[in-house]
Amino acid sequence: MSETRVAGHEIDAAVIARMVGLRRDLHRWPELSGNEYKSRARIADELNEIGLTDVRQIAGTGLAVDVVGDPAGPCVVVRADMDALPIAEQSGLPFSSDVPGVMHACGHDAHSAMGFGAASLAAASLAAAGPDALPGTLRFVFQPAEEAEPLGGRRVVSEGHLDDVAAAVALHVDPNLETGAVGLRSGPSMASSDEFTITVQGQGGHAGWPHEAVDAIAAAAAIVGELQKVVSRRVDPRAPVALHIGRIEGGSASNVVAESVTMAGTIRALSTDARDTVRRLLGEVSDSTARACGARATVELVVGEPVLDNDPAVIAAFAAAARPGTVHRLAHATMNSEDFAFYTERVPAAMAWIGVGGEGHAPLHHPRFTLDEAVLPIGATLLFAAACALLADPPGKVKR
């Protein structure tokens, strides 16, 4: 399989130019989660230009379009996300972000361009061979709000856009892999993610009379120490877990006993059981430790993405669709999280990593992140070929 040819169809040079132009426009005008209005309009315009006019708005600021071959056949989703991050760009690209403090530092601009390219291949297939070109329906979902709550993946599922779906595929760019390399892993592949806030309530007072006060900072410090033991002593060491506190705020002056402290953090896990254990212990340990210090602690938990569990049959479709010699079987899961996990929780689905750089490239979520645009037609053909394989041979077990 060549870089721009799949299933007998070639991505036209004009379409590749459209993909590059779309990616660069999205990159120059990035939008944060839940605000992808211009991005949605720009993608819809491109879909209309290739004859896909039945575009519908979904999940708030997202959109979807169905390319229908055999209406009696299965439906497979091709998902791409659209949102950017609150990062000030330092890439030096000629099409760097013109939105202060906002940047496509995770490659969602490229994901959208590759999704558009796959849709172009589907439209070209129908134009060339008619309905027989597709033994079912390909649903292209351009999803908002992958990066922040309220998560778009959760809303796509809750609105029913996967109710009639046999499988789903998605790509994520990887600057650690050479351009066009495909990273694949079956089973749990990305961690769940929950965010929490702990509020510690003490009693303020004079620093010279600490016995007449309840020091919220001392109680918070004790909680931080005890929470480290949750991972090291209370969770099965064979289950990867991360419990991280990333923000602590409290106190008003050096000679005043702090009355309250607020801490915020995240829980990551690669199994549902470990996730449930840590969430339970977060509340128990915070409460009991605060009480031992004479304070009180309350925990607010925001339940985020589940574990991303790649279906083996969908991974096999990716492997068969990839160019010879480009597949890397990944030995380890990552503690990154992805809201495509809501899709894998609902239907047989998988996300593959696709290389966009290799050695010397800045990591994801970095202000100097860049990617090799040569990946765009490679990713588009990979998505289309894998989706078509799943149309022809859908996974036997559909989750409901």
Rosetta blueprint (number, residue, H / E / L):
1 M L
2 S L
3 E L
4 T L
5 R E
6 V E
7 A L
8 G L
9 H E
10 E E
11 I L
12 D L
13 A H
14 A H
15 V H
16 I H
17 A H
18 R H
19 M H
20 V H
21 G H
22 L H
23 R H
24 R H
25 D H
26 L H
27 H H
28 R H
29 W L
30 P L
31 E L
32 L L
33 S L
34 G L
35 N L
36 E L
37 Y H
38 K H
39 S H
40 R H
41 A H
42 R H
43 I H
44 A H
45 D H
46 E H
47 L H
48 N H
49 E H
50 I L
51 G L
52 L L
53 T L
54 D L
55 V L
56 R E
57 Q E
58 I E
59 A L
60 G L
61 T L
62 G E
63 L E
64 A E
65 V E
66 D E
67 V E
68 V E
69 G L
70 D L
71 P L
72 A L
73 G L
74 P L
75 C E
76 V E
77 V E
78 V E
79 R E
80 A E
81 D E
82 M L
83 D L
84 A L
85 L E
86 P L
87 I L
88 A L
89 E L
90 Q L
91 S L
92 G L
93 L L
94 P L
95 F L
96 S L
97 S L
98 D L
99 V L
100 P L
101 G L
102 V L
103 M E
104 H L
105 A L
106 C L
107 G L
108 H H
109 D H
110 A H
111 H H
112 S H
113 A H
114 M H
115 G H
116 F H
117 G H
118 A H
119 A H
120 S H
121 L H
122 A H
123 A H
124 A H
125 S H
126 L H
127 A H
128 A H
129 A H
130 G H
131 P H
132 D H
133 A H
134 L L
135 P L
136 G L
137 T E
138 L E
139 R E
140 F E
141 V E
142 F E
143 Q E
144 P L
145 A L
146 E L
147 E L
148 A L
149 E L
150 P L
151 L L
152 G H
153 G H
154 R H
155 R H
156 V H
157 V H
158 S H
159 E L
160 G L
161 H L
162 L L
163 D L
164 D L
165 V L
166 A L
167 A E
168 A E
169 V E
170 A E
171 L E
172 H E
173 V E
174 D E
175 P E
176 N E
177 L E
178 E E
179 T L
180 G L
181 A L
182 V E
183 G E
184 L E
185 R L
186 S L
187 G E
188 P E
189 S E
190 M E
191 A L
192 S E
193 S E
194 D E
195 E E
196 F E
197 T E
198 I E
199 T E
200 V E
201 Q E
202 G L
203 Q E
204 G L
205 G E
206 H E
207 A L
208 G L
209 W L
210 P H
211 H H
212 E H
213 A L
214 V E
215 D L
216 A H
217 I H
218 A H
219 A H
220 A H
221 A H
222 A H
223 I H
224 V H
225 G H
226 E H
227 L H
228 Q H
229 K H
230 V H
231 V H
232 S H
233 R H
234 R H
235 V L
236 D L
237 P L
238 R L
239 A L
240 P L
241 V E
242 A E
243 L E
244 H E
245 I E
246 G E
247 R E
248 I E
249 E E
250 G E
251 G L
252 S L
253 A L
254 S L
255 N L
256 V E
257 V E
258 A L
259 E L
260 S E
261 V E
262 T E
263 M E
264 A E
265 G E
266 T E
267 I E
268 R E
269 A E
270 L L
271 S L
272 T H
273 D H
274 A H
275 R H
276 D H
277 T H
278 V H
279 R H
280 R H
281 L H
282 L H
283 G H
284 E H
285 V H
286 S H
287 D H
288 S H
289 T H
290 A H
291 R H
292 A H
293 C L
294 G L
295 A L
296 R E
297 A E
298 T E
299 V E
300 E E
301 L E
302 V E
303 V E
304 G L
305 E L
306 P L
307 V L
308 L E
309 D E
310 N E
311 D L
312 P H
313 A H
314 V H
315 I H
316 A H
317 A H
318 F H
319 A H
320 A H
321 A H
322 A L
323 R L
324 P L
325 G L
326 T L
327 V E
328 H E
329 R E
330 L L
331 A L
332 H L
333 A L
334 T E
335 M L
336 N L
337 S L
338 E L
339 D L
340 F L
341 A H
342 F H
343 Y H
344 T H
345 E H
346 R H
347 V L
348 P L
349 A E
350 A E
351 M E
352 A E
353 W E
354 I E
355 G E
356 V E
357 G E
358 G L
359 E L
360 G L
361 H L
362 A L
363 P L
364 L L
365 H L
366 H L
367 P L
368 R L
369 F L
370 T L
371 L L
372 D L
373 E L
374 A L
375 V H
376 L H
377 P H
378 I H
379 G H
380 A H
381 T H
382 L H
383 L H
384 F H
385 A H
386 A H
387 A H
388 C H
389 A H
390 L H
391 L H
392 A H
393 D L
394 P L
395 P L
396 G L
397 K L
398 V L
399 K L
400 R L
